[in-house]
Amino acid sequence: MAMRIPWIKRSTIVRQEEALMAGGKMENYEEVAHFTLDPDSCEQLLNMQTECTFIWRMRDGWPIGVIMSYVWRNGQAWMTASSQRPRIAAVRRDDRVSMVVSSAGTSLPPRTVTIRGRCKLYDDEETKRWFYPDLARTLIPGDPARQTRFIEMLDSPRRVVMCVTPEKMITFDSQKMRWRGGA
């Protein structure tokens, strides 16, 4: 069973869908905010996908992002980078980040989750001991030899583990849009 995501209010979603059902087909794409993922579908996407766009703010204020591999565990996104990467210095200055996950490349229909959250950095051995194997199993399923080599390559002196704890999520479910008469 998926965890209950407090900022996705099922009652609000149900009311919006009922209002749409009474109103007939969509007329245009001006307002799609009510085509949200239900909590179980959101959790399914975050668990199935392995890549996200991780976004932070540069010192000059400009946002920038990169594609990163991640694992979703206990309501948080976990990833890793070497500590000399600009994103690590930026997170040390300001832990407010965003990440975007889409269903592209999965068997799921088109869906997205945008997360606004706080990123905490870990460099302790205890975190690395559980995270590296978890990431390896997620990215290289069924190949223990390659997983072992991947873990060996990750285990370097400057590497840190990043954990994004969501504060807000914006979701989109294209299936709901199609159901209302969209393309």
VOLUM-443579 format. One record per residue (C-alpha): residue in one letter; z, x, y. Coordinates in steps of 0.2 Angstrom, whole numbers, padded with zeros to 4 digits, always signed. Example, Ala and Ser with C-alpha at 12.3 -4.5 7.8 and 13.67 -1.06 7.14 Angstrom:
residues 2
A+0039+0062-0022/S+0036+0068-0005/
end
This chain:
residues 183
M+0000+0000+0000/A-0004+0007+0017/M+0009+0010+0030/R+0011-0002+0044/I+0004+0004+0060/P+0014-0003+0073/W+0001-0002+0087/I-0011-0013+0077/K-0004-0030+0079/R-0011-0041+0065/S-0007-0057+0074/T-0017-0052+0089/I-0032-0047+0078/V-0031-0064+0069/R-0031-0073+0085/Q-0046-0064+0092/E-0056-0067+0076/E-0051-0085+0076/A-0057-0087+0094/L-0073-0078+0090/M-0076-0090+0075/A-0074-0105+0086/G-0087-0098+0099/G-0102-0094+0088/K-0113-0079+0088/M-0112-0064+0099/E-0123-0064+0114/N-0123-0045+0118/Y-0113-0029+0116/E-0103-0030+0133/E-0086-0033+0124/V-0083-0025+0107/A-0064-0021+0109/H-0060-0035+0097/F-0069-0028+0082/T-0054-0018+0077/L-0050-0011+0060/D-0036-0019+0050/P-0022-0007+0046/D-0027-0005+0028/S-0045-0001+0033/C-0039+0011+0046/E-0028+0020+0033/Q-0042+0020+0021/L-0054+0029+0033/L-0041+0041+0038/N-0037+0046+0020/M-0055+0046+0014/Q-0063+0056+0029/T-0060+0075+0030/E-0068+0079+0047/C-0063+0074+0064/T-0067+0079+0082/F-0051+0087+0089/I-0051+0086+0108/W-0039+0095+0120/R-0039+0099+0139/M-0044+0116+0145/R-0034+0125+0159/D-0047+0119+0172/G-0044+0101+0167/W-0060+0098+0157/P-0059+0090+0140/I-0067+0099+0126/G-0068+0097+0107/V-0073+0104+0090/I-0076+0098+0073/M-0061+0102+0062/S-0056+0098+0044/Y-0040+0088+0042/V-0029+0079+0029/W-0020+0063+0033/R-0002+0063+0027/N+0012+0051+0031/G+0004+0044+0047/Q-0001+0061+0054/A-0016+0072+0054/W-0014+0090+0048/M-0026+0104+0052/T-0026+0123+0054/A-0034+0136+0066/S-0031+0154+0070/S-0018+0156+0084/Q-0031+0166+0095/R-0042+0151+0096/P-0042+0143+0114/R-0037+0126+0107/I-0020+0134+0101/A-0016+0141+0119/A-0021+0124+0126/V-0009+0114+0114/R+0005+0126+0119/R+0002+0122+0137/D+0000+0103+0134/D+0002+0095+0118/R-0007+0079+0122/V-0023+0078+0112/S-0036+0066+0105/M-0045+0066+0089/V-0060+0055+0083/V-0063+0051+0065/S-0079+0041+0059/S-0084+0035+0042/A-0100+0046+0043/G-0103+0055+0027/T-0092+0043+0017/S-0096+0028+0007/L-0088+0017+0020/P-0097+0006+0032/P-0098+0012+0050/R-0080+0013+0057/T-0071+0024+0069/V-0053+0028+0074/T-0049+0037+0090/I-0031+0044+0090/R-0022+0049+0106/G-0007+0059+0101/R+0004+0074+0102/C+0000+0090+0093/K+0014+0101+0086/L+0011+0119+0080/Y+0019+0126+0064/D+0019+0144+0059/D+0032+0144+0046/E+0029+0149+0028/E+0036+0132+0021/T+0023+0122+0030/K+0009+0134+0025/R+0015+0133+0007/W+0012+0114+0005/F-0002+0112+0018/Y-0015+0126+0012/P-0016+0119-0006/D-0016+0101+0000/L-0031+0105+0012/A-0040+0115-0002/R-0038+0100-0014/T-0045+0089-0001/L-0060+0099+0004/I-0064+0107-0013/P-0059+0094-0026/G-0060+0098-0044/D-0063+0117-0042/P-0047+0127-0044/A-0055+0144-0043/R-0063+0140-0026/Q-0047+0132-0020/T-0037+0147-0024/R-0050+0158-0014/F-0050+0146+0000/I-0031+0147+0001/E-0031+0166+0000/M-0044+0166+0015/L-0033+0154+0025/D-0017+0164+0023/S-0019+0176+0037/P-0006+0183+0050/R-0012+0173+0065/R-0015+0156+0057/V-0005+0141+0062/V-0004+0123+0056/M-0007+0109+0068/C+0000+0092+0066/V-0006+0077+0077/T+0006+0062+0078/P-0003+0047+0084/E+0004+0038+0099/K-0011+0026+0101/M-0026+0022+0091/I-0042+0013+0096/T-0052+0007+0081/F-0069+0000+0078/D-0076-0010+0063/S-0095-0013+0063/Q-0094-0025+0049/K-0085-0037+0060/M-0098-0035+0073/R-0112-0039+0061/W-0102-0054+0055/R-0103-0061+0072/G-0122-0059+0074/G-0124-0041+0080/A-0136-0029+0073/
end
